[in-house]
C-alpha cells in the first residue's frame, strides 16, 4: 500500500487543509487498530511500516510517537506495541465512559442529521452481516463506523473528542471480547437498539441503548478476566 500523493499536478484552490504525511500515516494506523488488524501480538517498527507504505521513516516515526503520547502505544527496544492496560485501568475507564457516553448519545439523537442516521443504519446492517459470517475484522470495522457516526453528531466537540480518546484505549479489549460470538450478538443487539432510537428520534432510548452496551461490554470483559484467572489458577495447581 502507498500513501503517496497521486493528485494531478494542476492544483485546485481549496480552503480545506489536506492531511500531511504524518497525519495520513497516523490515520492509517488508527484505522487498522480500530478494525482489529493490529493487536497485542503486533510489533510496530518504523522502517517496516515506511517500506510497506512507500514513505520515509520520519512521518512514520512521528505518527508512532503521537500514538504513544495519546496513550495507545508503548515503546520497546524493538519498536512499539499496543499499550497494556491493567484490569483496574479498564474498570476505571468504563466508569468514566458510563458518565460521558449515555448523555452524549441522548444529545446526539436530538440533533442527528438524516444522513448520519442513514449511515448508522448501513453500519448496523454491515455489523449484522459480519456477525452472520463470523467475520471479526469486518464486524469491528462496521462497529467502529457506527460509533464514529453517532459520536460525530454530539453537539459538544470537546465531549466528542474525549469519548473518542477514551474509547481508543479499548481496541485490544474489543478485539479480545468480540471473538466470542455471544459477545458479538450482545453488541449487535445494542447497535440495533441505538439505531432504532436514532431513527425514532428517541433521545432517552438512545441514552439507555448506549448505557446497556457499555454495561454489557464491561460484563463481557470481567467474565473474560475471570476465565483467564481460572485457567492460571488451574495451571498453577497442576504444576
Secondary structure, DSSP 4 states (H G I P E B T S, - for coil): --------SSPPP-SSPPP-HHHHHHHHHHHHHHTTSS-TT--B-HHHHHHHHTS-HHHHHHHHHHHHHTTSEEEETTEEEEPPPPHHHHHHHHHHHHHHHHHHHHHHHHH--HHHHHHHHHHHHHHHHHHHTT-HHHHHHHHHHHHHHHHTT-S-HHHHHHHHHHHHTTHHHHHHHTTSHHHHHHHHHHHHHHHHHHHTT-HHHHHHHHHHHHHHHHHHHHHHHHHHHHHHHHHHHH-
